[in-house]
Amino acid sequence: MHAHHHHGATGQRLLLSLLATVVFIVVEFAAGIQAHSLALLSDAGHNFTDALALLLAWFAFYVESRPANTVKTYGYQRAGVLAAFTNALALIVLAGFIFYESYHRFQAPPEVSEGIMIAVASVGLVVNVGIMLALRSASHHDLNIRSAFVHMLGDALGSIGIILGGVCIRWTGRHWIDPLLSVLIGVLILWTAGGIIKESLNILLEGLPRGLHLETVVAEVRRLPGVIDVHDVHIWSLASHTHALSCHVLIEDLPPSASETILRGVNDLLADRFHITHTTIQFEHALCEISASGCGPGRSECR
């Protein structure tokens, strides 16, 4: 019941964050045109991708909650990973457009209204920080939510840069600072996208989950009583917070009750120490390895 309530609260926060972002985009875009500020327009474009990120995050969050079925036997947990990957690609495209526009602005910097820049960026900073606080707890264990959170962090830093840039323009009168800010925002966008693409691709390609080391997992399982060896180990992520493992475990030739005890020990270790909750473990008995007695490997699975 608590998990369901927490899930629903996160979904509501995503929707409210999306609404606040869309309203601010309209305000910032209009202000950017009025102030002739490419920095504000670039930040509005960045905010537009953030709105898309929040929309995709909310949709993926909803889809992830759907139960598994006979076709999607693992459910829809990777919907959030796909949304995060899509958001990151959109950010790269936006950064390229900002660099292009900044190049032309450097050649002939137009006069900008620094007062509007400072005022609108200050409002943007409040909006972005508020959304970050709303998503902070869920971002620790969900790549989809974390991608939206990082979008907001990038916008908050961009707003700070625009405020400082507006102050510099007011005191120096150098309007080339505006396209310079746009370039810095573009670099920030690329930095934001890089980490998300790397992690989401690792999950989609079924790489080792972030923070886990294969050698450590194998060594810990080998230390368990009754376990002789572990091999053919595969660890991957179904989603950013759900990990799976399959392996062969060589044990002594024991009765079924003793084998069940070892199986519980392996699964408890994997769940408690490494947060691996989906396992497929095949036992191989040492007697079968040594002699040709004809006995076959026992297979134990835990879901």
Secondary structure as the mmCIF struct_conf table of DSSP 4:
data_model
#
loop_
_struct_conf.conf_type_id
_struct_conf.id
_struct_conf.beg_label_comp_id
_struct_conf.beg_label_asym_id
_struct_conf.beg_label_seq_id
_struct_conf.end_label_comp_id
_struct_conf.end_label_asym_id
_struct_conf.end_label_seq_id
HELX_RH_AL_P HELX_RH_AL_P1 HIS A 2 ALA A 35
TURN_TY1_P TURN_TY1_P1 HIS A 36 HIS A 36
HELX_RH_AL_P HELX_RH_AL_P2 LEU A 38 GLU A 64
TURN_TY1_P TURN_TY1_P2 SER A 65 SER A 65
BEND BEND1 ARG A 66 ARG A 66
HELX_LH_PP_P HELX_LH_PP_P1 PRO A 67 ALA A 68
BEND BEND2 THR A 70 LYS A 72
TURN_TY1_P TURN_TY1_P3 THR A 73 TYR A 74
BEND BEND3 TYR A 76 TYR A 76
TURN_TY1_P TURN_TY1_P4 GLN A 77 ARG A 78
HELX_RH_AL_P HELX_RH_AL_P3 ALA A 79 GLN A 107
BEND BEND4 ALA A 108 ALA A 108
HELX_LH_PP_P HELX_LH_PP_P2 PRO A 109 GLU A 111
HELX_RH_AL_P HELX_RH_AL_P4 GLU A 114 SER A 139
TURN_TY1_P TURN_TY1_P5 HIS A 140 HIS A 141
HELX_RH_AL_P HELX_RH_AL_P5 LEU A 143 THR A 172
TURN_TY1_P TURN_TY1_P6 HIS A 175 TRP A 176
HELX_RH_AL_P HELX_RH_AL_P6 ILE A 177 LEU A 204
TURN_TY1_P TURN_TY1_P7 LEU A 205 GLU A 206
HELX_LH_PP_P HELX_LH_PP_P3 GLY A 207 PRO A 209
TURN_TY1_P TURN_TY1_P8 ARG A 210 GLY A 211
HELX_RH_AL_P HELX_RH_AL_P7 LEU A 214 ARG A 222
TURN_TY1_P TURN_TY1_P9 ARG A 223 ARG A 223
BEND BEND5 LEU A 224 LEU A 224
TURN_TY1_P TURN_TY1_P10 PRO A 225 GLY A 226
STRN STRN1 VAL A 227 ALA A 239
TURN_TY1_P TURN_TY1_P11 SER A 240 HIS A 241
STRN STRN2 THR A 242 ILE A 251
BEND BEND6 ASP A 253 ASP A 253
HELX_RH_AL_P HELX_RH_AL_P8 PRO A 256 PHE A 274
STRN STRN3 ILE A 276 HIS A 285
HELX_RH_AL_P HELX_RH_AL_P9 ALA A 286 ILE A 290
BEND BEND7 SER A 291 SER A 291
HELX_LH_PP_P HELX_LH_PP_P4 CYS A 295 GLY A 298
STRN STRN4 ARG A 299 CYS A 302
#
